[in-house]
Amino acid sequence: MPLFGKKNRRPVSNQPLSLPPLQLQTRTPSPIMNILGRELNAALPQEKITELRSASAVDMPTTGDRERLRACMALDWLVRTWVPRWLALVPDAGEQLGSALIALAPIRDLETADAAGALIGALADVSDSTEKFIAANYDKDNFYDTAAVTAARKASDTAVAESAGTAVADAAMSEILDECTAARTDIALRSVTVIALNHSLDTVWPYMVNWANGPGDFDVKKISVGNLAPVVARKALESVIGELQLEAGKLYVELCRLD
């Protein structure tokens, strides 16, 4: 008599097999679109990727001239759409610079890239001046000051990638590095991080004042601040990120369908 019976077969699940989420194409004849697709897959929400995948389901034949045009259009989007949208968060000076960038001729060669770089160069010292301001006005030994700055930094550190700036810049640089250098894309990317930091910090600080002055035990407040400050800091940037994700999707489809 056997001591062990036969193992029961594993019951068959009635649940349908889940398919992996759709992704933007990364193995097309266009190296630029492969880079852009790969990085947008990491930056955009899944529902946007699914929408773009169906909208861009076309052949992407490529030539050297077409690839160069795609790269120029990507750089132009970064300079005349992406940067101005972030600059709109800075009243007066930022808005004026953004308007000047929008008014530029489309970037199609080194000359038009140089013209863009001359304007973007005005942002070169934004990072240093912001760090000096934070050092002078936010006490690193004060819990509320430190929590505000930390939350704003965390939110701003991901804003460039989440709003598709990194993806579009990398795609353009893969083909037209000289033009990207002339347009000062390094300054553009760095400055947008700082603009996002300033805006996020300005938004979260009033909440810090309320939390600090409100009733309650300090240890309890610390827990609340730790949970809520990052949410407020992130929320301050969501509308801009969402708008630019939408615009990046339009750019992606346009570049896919480029004749």
DRENPARO-18008 format. One record per residue (C-alpha): residue number from 1; residue in three letters; chain; x, y, z. Coordinates in Angstrom, 1 decimal, decimal comma. Each point is the difference from the previous one (the first is absolute). Layout:
[NUM 'ALA' 'A' [X Y Z]] ...
END
This chain:
[1 'MET' 'A' [0,0 0,0 0,0]] [2 'PRO' 'A' [1,6 3,3 -1,0]] [3 'LEU' 'A' [0,7 2,4 2,8]] [4 'PHE' 'A' [-0,5 3,0 -2,2]] [5 'GLY' 'A' [-2,8 0,6 -2,4]] [6 'LYS' 'A' [0,6 1,7 -3,4]] [7 'LYS' 'A' [0,2 3,7 0,2]] [8 'ASN' 'A' [-3,1 1,8 -1,0]] [9 'ARG' 'A' [0,3 1,8 -3,2]] [10 'ARG' 'A' [0,2 3,8 0,4]] [11 'PRO' 'A' [-3,5 1,4 -0,7]] [12 'VAL' 'A' [-0,3 1,8 -3,3]] [13 'SER' 'A' [-0,6 3,7 0,5]] [14 'ASN' 'A' [-3,0 1,6 -1,6]] [15 'GLN' 'A' [1,7 3,4 0,0]] [16 'PRO' 'A' [1,1 1,2 -3,5]] [17 'LEU' 'A' [3,7 0,4 -0,5]] [18 'SER' 'A' [1,1 3,6 0,5]] [19 'LEU' 'A' [1,9 1,5 -3,0]] [20 'PRO' 'A' [2,9 2,2 0,6]] [21 'PRO' 'A' [-0,8 3,7 -0,4]] [22 'LEU' 'A' [0,5 1,6 -3,4]] [23 'GLN' 'A' [3,2 1,9 -0,5]] [24 'LEU' 'A' [1,1 2,5 -2,6]] [25 'GLN' 'A' [2,1 -1,5 -2,8]] [26 'THR' 'A' [3,7 -0,3 0,6]] [27 'ARG' 'A' [1,1 -2,1 -3,0]] [28 'THR' 'A' [-0,9 2,2 -2,9]] [29 'PRO' 'A' [2,3 1,0 -2,9]] [30 'SER' 'A' [0,3 3,5 1,7]] [31 'PRO' 'A' [2,6 0,1 2,8]] [32 'ILE' 'A' [-1,4 3,3 1,2]] [33 'MET' 'A' [-3,5 -1,5 0,4]] [34 'ASN' 'A' [1,5 -3,0 1,8]] [35 'ILE' 'A' [1,7 2,3 2,5]] [36 'LEU' 'A' [-3,1 2,1 0,4]] [37 'GLY' 'A' [-2,3 -3,0 0,3]] [38 'ARG' 'A' [2,1 -1,7 2,6]] [39 'GLU' 'A' [0,3 3,1 2,2]] [40 'LEU' 'A' [-3,7 1,0 -0,4]] [41 'ASN' 'A' [-0,9 -3,6 1,1]] [42 'ALA' 'A' [1,7 0,8 3,3]] [43 'ALA' 'A' [-1,3 3,6 0,3]] [44 'LEU' 'A' [-3,7 -0,1 -1,1]] [45 'PRO' 'A' [-3,0 -1,6 1,8]] [46 'GLN' 'A' [-1,1 -3,3 -1,4]] [47 'GLU' 'A' [-3,3 1,3 -1,4]] [48 'LYS' 'A' [1,9 2,7 -2,0]] [49 'ILE' 'A' [2,4 -2,6 -1,4]] [50 'THR' 'A' [-2,9 -2,2 -1,0]] [51 'GLU' 'A' [-1,7 2,9 -1,8]] [52 'LEU' 'A' [3,2 0,9 -1,8]] [53 'ARG' 'A' [0,8 -3,5 -1,0]] [54 'SER' 'A' [-3,3 -0,2 -2,0]] [55 'ALA' 'A' [0,4 3,5 -1,4]] [56 'SER' 'A' [3,6 -0,7 -1,2]] [57 'ALA' 'A' [-0,5 -3,5 -1,4]] [58 'VAL' 'A' [1,6 1,0 -3,3]] [59 'ASP' 'A' [3,1 -1,0 -1,9]] [60 'MET' 'A' [2,9 2,3 0,7]] [61 'PRO' 'A' [2,3 -0,1 -3,0]] [62 'THR' 'A' [3,1 2,1 0,6]] [63 'THR' 'A' [2,8 1,8 -1,9]] [64 'GLY' 'A' [2,8 2,2 1,3]] [65 'ASP' 'A' [-1,9 3,1 -1,0]] [66 'ARG' 'A' [-3,2 -1,2 1,7]] [67 'GLU' 'A' [1,9 -0,9 3,2]] [68 'ARG' 'A' [1,6 3,4 0,1]] [69 'LEU' 'A' [-3,4 1,7 -0,4]] [70 'ARG' 'A' [-1,5 -2,1 2,8]] [71 'ALA' 'A' [2,9 1,0 2,2]] [72 'CYS' 'A' [-0,4 3,7 -0,8]] [73 'MET' 'A' [-3,7 -0,2 0,7]] [74 'ALA' 'A' [0,7 -1,7 3,3]] [75 'LEU' 'A' [2,5 2,7 1,0]] [76 'ASP' 'A' [-2,4 2,7 -1,2]] [77 'TRP' 'A' [-2,8 -1,5 2,2]] [78 'LEU' 'A' [2,3 0,0 3,0]] [79 'VAL' 'A' [1,0 3,7 -0,5]] [80 'ARG' 'A' [-3,3 1,5 -1,2]] [81 'THR' 'A' [-2,6 -2,1 1,8]] [82 'TRP' 'A' [1,5 -1,8 3,0]] [83 'VAL' 'A' [2,2 2,8 1,4]] [84 'PRO' 'A' [-2,6 2,8 -0,4]] [85 'ARG' 'A' [-2,6 -2,0 1,8]] [86 'TRP' 'A' [2,3 -0,3 3,0]] [87 'LEU' 'A' [1,0 3,6 -0,3]] [88 'ALA' 'A' [-3,7 1,0 0,3]] [89 'LEU' 'A' [0,3 -0,9 3,7]] [90 'VAL' 'A' [2,3 3,0 0,4]] [91 'PRO' 'A' [-2,0 3,2 -0,2]] [92 'ASP' 'A' [1,3 2,9 -2,2]] [93 'ALA' 'A' [3,6 -0,9 -0,8]] [94 'GLY' 'A' [-0,7 -3,7 -0,6]] [95 'GLU' 'A' [-3,1 0,7 -2,0]] [96 'GLN' 'A' [1,8 2,5 -2,1]] [97 'LEU' 'A' [2,9 -2,4 -0,7]] [98 'GLY' 'A' [-2,5 -2,7 -0,9]] [99 'SER' 'A' [-1,8 2,3 -2,4]] [100 'ALA' 'A' [3,3 0,8 -1,7]] [101 'LEU' 'A' [0,8 -3,7 -0,4]] [102 'ILE' 'A' [-3,4 -0,7 -1,5]] [103 'ALA' 'A' [0,5 2,9 -2,5]] [104 'LEU' 'A' [3,3 -1,5 -1,3]] [105 'ALA' 'A' [0,2 -1,6 -3,4]] [106 'PRO' 'A' [-0,3 -3,8 0,1]] [107 'ILE' 'A' [3,3 -1,7 0,7]] [108 'ARG' 'A' [1,2 -1,7 -3,2]] [109 'ASP' 'A' [3,7 0,7 -0,1]] [110 'LEU' 'A' [3,0 1,3 2,0]] [111 'GLU' 'A' [-0,9 3,6 -0,5]] [112 'THR' 'A' [-3,6 -0,3 1,4]] [113 'ALA' 'A' [1,4 -2,1 2,9]] [114 'ASP' 'A' [2,5 2,7 0,8]] [115 'ALA' 'A' [-2,8 2,6 0,1]] [116 'ALA' 'A' [-1,8 -2,2 2,6]] [117 'GLY' 'A' [3,1 -0,5 2,0]] [118 'ALA' 'A' [0,6 3,7 0,2]] [119 'LEU' 'A' [-3,4 0,3 1,9]] [120 'ILE' 'A' [0,3 -3,1 2,1]] [121 'GLY' 'A' [3,4 1,1 1,1]] [122 'ALA' 'A' [-1,8 2,6 2,1]] [123 'LEU' 'A' [-0,9 -2,8 2,4]] [124 'ALA' 'A' [3,6 -1,1 0,6]] [125 'ASP' 'A' [0,3 1,4 3,5]] [126 'VAL' 'A' [-3,5 -1,0 1,2]] [127 'SER' 'A' [1,3 -3,1 1,8]] [128 'ASP' 'A' [2,7 1,8 2,0]] [129 'SER' 'A' [-2,3 2,9 0,9]] [130 'THR' 'A' [-2,7 -2,4 1,2]] [131 'GLU' 'A' [2,4 -2,0 2,2]] [132 'LYS' 'A' [1,3 3,2 1,5]] [133 'PHE' 'A' [-3,6 1,1 0,7]] [134 'ILE' 'A' [-0,9 -3,3 1,7]] [135 'ALA' 'A' [3,2 0,0 2,1]] [136 'ALA' 'A' [-0,7 3,6 1,2]] [137 'ASN' 'A' [-3,7 -0,5 0,7]] [138 'TYR' 'A' [-0,6 -3,6 1,0]] [139 'ASP' 'A' [1,7 -1,2 3,2]] [140 'LYS' 'A' [1,4 -3,5 -0,4]] [141 'ASP' 'A' [-0,4 -0,5 3,8]] [142 'ASN' 'A' [-3,7 0,9 -0,1]] [143 'PHE' 'A' [-2,3 -3,0 -0,5]] [144 'TYR' 'A' [-2,6 1,9 -2,0]] [145 'ASP' 'A' [2,5 1,7 -2,2]] [146 'THR' 'A' [1,8 -3,2 -0,8]] [147 'ALA' 'A' [-3,2 -1,9 -0,6]] [148 'ALA' 'A' [-1,2 2,6 -2,5]] [149 'VAL' 'A' [3,2 0,1 -1,9]] [150 'THR' 'A' [0,3 -3,8 0,0]] [151 'ALA' 'A' [-3,5 -0,5 -1,3]] [152 'ALA' 'A' [0,4 2,7 -2,7]] [153 'ARG' 'A' [3,4 -1,5 -1,2]] [154 'LYS' 'A' [-1,5 -3,5 -0,2]] [155 'ALA' 'A' [-2,9 1,3 -2,1]] [156 'SER' 'A' [2,2 2,1 -2,3]] [157 'ASP' 'A' [2,6 -2,7 -0,5]] [158 'THR' 'A' [-2,4 -2,1 -2,0]] [159 'ALA' 'A' [-1,8 2,8 -1,8]] [160 'VAL' 'A' [2,3 0,2 -3,0]] [161 'ALA' 'A' [-0,3 -3,7 -0,8]] [162 'GLU' 'A' [-3,7 -0,2 0,8]] [163 'SER' 'A' [-0,8 2,9 -2,2]] [164 'ALA' 'A' [1,9 -1,7 -2,9]] [165 'GLY' 'A' [2,8 2,5 -0,1]] [166 'THR' 'A' [2,7 -2,6 0,5]] [167 'ALA' 'A' [-1,4 -2,3 -2,6]] [168 'VAL' 'A' [-0,3 2,6 -2,7]] [169 'ALA' 'A' [3,4 1,5 0,7]] [170 'ASP' 'A' [1,7 -3,4 -0,1]] [171 'ALA' 'A' [-1,7 -0,8 -3,4]] [172 'ALA' 'A' [1,1 3,3 -1,5]] [173 'MET' 'A' [3,6 -0,3 1,4]] [174 'SER' 'A' [0,4 -3,4 -1,6]] [175 'GLU' 'A' [-0,1 1,5 -3,4]] [176 'ILE' 'A' [0,8 3,8 0,2]] [177 'LEU' 'A' [2,3 0,4 2,9]] [178 'ASP' 'A' [1,6 3,2 -1,3]] [179 'GLU' 'A' [-3,4 1,7 -0,3]] [180 'CYS' 'A' [-1,0 -1,2 3,4]] [181 'THR' 'A' [3,2 1,4 1,5]] [182 'ALA' 'A' [-0,6 3,3 -1,8]] [183 'ALA' 'A' [-3,6 0,2 1,3]] [184 'ARG' 'A' [1,4 -0,5 3,6]] [185 'THR' 'A' [-2,2 -3,0 0,8]] [186 'ASP' 'A' [2,2 -0,7 3,0]] [187 'ILE' 'A' [-1,0 3,4 1,5]] [188 'ALA' 'A' [-3,7 -0,6 -1,0]] [189 'LEU' 'A' [-0,2 -3,3 1,8]] [190 'ARG' 'A' [1,8 1,2 3,1]] [191 'SER' 'A' [-2,0 3,2 0,1]] [192 'VAL' 'A' [-3,3 -1,7 -0,2]] [193 'THR' 'A' [0,9 -2,1 3,0]] [194 'VAL' 'A' [0,7 3,2 1,9]] [195 'ILE' 'A' [-3,2 1,7 -1,2]] [196 'ALA' 'A' [-2,0 -3,1 1,1]] [197 'LEU' 'A' [1,8 0,1 3,4]] [198 'ASN' 'A' [-0,8 3,7 0,6]] [199 'HIS' 'A' [-3,7 -0,5 -1,0]] [200 'SER' 'A' [-0,4 -3,1 2,1]] [201 'LEU' 'A' [1,7 1,6 3,0]] [202 'ASP' 'A' [-2,2 3,2 -0,3]] [203 'THR' 'A' [-3,0 -2,3 0,0]] [204 'VAL' 'A' [0,9 -2,2 2,9]] [205 'TRP' 'A' [1,3 2,7 2,3]] [206 'PRO' 'A' [-3,4 1,5 1,1]] [207 'TYR' 'A' [-1,0 -3,5 1,1]] [208 'MET' 'A' [3,1 -0,2 2,1]] [209 'VAL' 'A' [-0,9 3,2 1,7]] [210 'ASN' 'A' [-3,5 -1,3 0,8]] [211 'TRP' 'A' [1,4 -3,3 1,3]] [212 'ALA' 'A' [2,6 1,8 2,1]] [213 'ASN' 'A' [-2,5 2,4 1,6]] [214 'GLY' 'A' [-2,9 -2,4 0,4]] [215 'PRO' 'A' [-0,8 -1,9 3,1]] [216 'GLY' 'A' [1,3 -3,4 0,8]] [217 'ASP' 'A' [3,0 -1,9 1,2]] [218 'PHE' 'A' [3,2 0,5 -2,0]] [219 'ASP' 'A' [0,7 -3,7 -0,5]] [220 'VAL' 'A' [-3,5 -0,4 -1,5]] [221 'LYS' 'A' [0,6 3,0 -2,2]] [222 'LYS' 'A' [3,2 -1,5 -1,2]] [223 'ILE' 'A' [-1,9 -3,1 -1,2]] [224 'SER' 'A' [-2,6 2,1 -1,7]] [225 'VAL' 'A' [2,6 2,2 -1,7]] [226 'GLY' 'A' [2,0 -3,0 -1,1]] [227 'ASN' 'A' [-3,1 -1,5 -1,6]] [228 'LEU' 'A' [-1,7 3,2 -1,5]] [229 'ALA' 'A' [2,9 2,3 -1,0]] [230 'PRO' 'A' [1,1 -2,3 -2,9]] [231 'VAL' 'A' [-3,6 -0,2 -1,2]] [232 'VAL' 'A' [-0,4 3,8 -0,1]] [233 'ALA' 'A' [3,4 0,5 -1,6]] [234 'ARG' 'A' [-0,8 -2,5 -2,7]] [235 'LYS' 'A' [-3,5 1,4 -0,5]] [236 'ALA' 'A' [1,4 3,4 -0,8]] [237 'LEU' 'A' [1,6 -1,3 -3,2]] [238 'GLU' 'A' [-2,6 -2,5 -1,2]] [239 'SER' 'A' [-1,9 2,4 -2,3]] [240 'VAL' 'A' [3,2 1,0 -1,9]] [241 'ILE' 'A' [1,2 -3,6 -0,2]] [242 'GLY' 'A' [-3,4 -1,1 -1,3]] [243 'GLU' 'A' [-0,1 2,7 -2,7]] [244 'LEU' 'A' [3,5 -0,8 -1,2]] [245 'GLN' 'A' [-0,7 -3,7 -0,1]] [246 'LEU' 'A' [-2,9 0,7 -2,3]] [247 'GLU' 'A' [2,1 2,3 -2,2]] [248 'ALA' 'A' [2,8 -2,7 -0,1]] [249 'GLY' 'A' [-2,6 -2,5 -1,2]] [250 'LYS' 'A' [-0,9 2,3 -2,8]] [251 'LEU' 'A' [3,7 0,4 -0,9]] [252 'TYR' 'A' [0,5 -3,7 0,0]] [253 'VAL' 'A' [-2,9 -0,6 -2,4]] [254 'GLU' 'A' [1,2 2,8 -2,3]] [255 'LEU' 'A' [3,5 -1,5 -0,1]] [256 'CYS' 'A' [-1,4 -3,4 -0,7]] [257 'ARG' 'A' [-2,0 1,2 -2,9]] [258 'LEU' 'A' [2,7 2,2 -1,5]] [259 'ASP' 'A' [0,0 -0,3 -3,8]] 
END
